């Protein structure tokens, strides 16, 4: 069976939720996530994809999340509380992030997804992700890309308005470290990453998961873990959380459209996303590391229950 894994955007807490979901996936399927043929990663999902490609097991990631690595585990040099820069971005720069892209949006307002178009007017981010590069380099990431599974790292070329999946055939060359850091560079929060003379930012600005990239890959099955979408919701009282849920619904509709394209090619698509119990713990800010432990434990329960009852999976 030819199988792909799609790991979506989701910030610090989305990364944690995906580690729990991957653990449940492995338990339910009886396979190692490193055995899939292709692993598409966007933003936080690109970090997980890169780690799998470097041979880091889900069990190792889970132990690291719990602060209890085992003897023989590779060293994951990452402090969840500080290395992402905290729950709020540094004060941004002046002006807009991409005047060239803004001009394209004015001329062709419907060419790009809404969230991608809006990035043009975001102020320049000042955060940096040196810690991410250090962590991945420590795991062995270099110029040569992993092949089993081969990560496709989704980014957004900031000035041309083009989605680029590094690692996919016929895409520009990049080191795995640079590609992942670019895929995680939230506009207005982090500086764009320059690769081959072009600026790249977070791939989640184009799509929450870029599932549609797999439409012509002749796959039998695609497993999608998407922290930024949901198929059932909580009822938050906070205005900020309610606004986040509204945006989440728009991203969910996009992912469902992408799933229909992949299914039309003959692949079975099974999608998993945070449900009401997860959302209550996630809150409105997926970059807030203070909720990480609670998110991990809630997701271990919710995702295990979903995989145990296939009729509850959102694979429609």
Helices and strands as residue ranges (DSSP letters): E 3-7, H 11-29, G 33-35, E 38-42, H 44-53, H 58-65, H 99-107, H 114-118, G 119-121, H 130-138, E 150-157, E 162-166, H 176-183, E 193-195, E 198-202, G 203-205, G 211-214, E 221-225, H 239-264, E 268-272, H 276-282, G 289-291, H 292-308, G 310-312
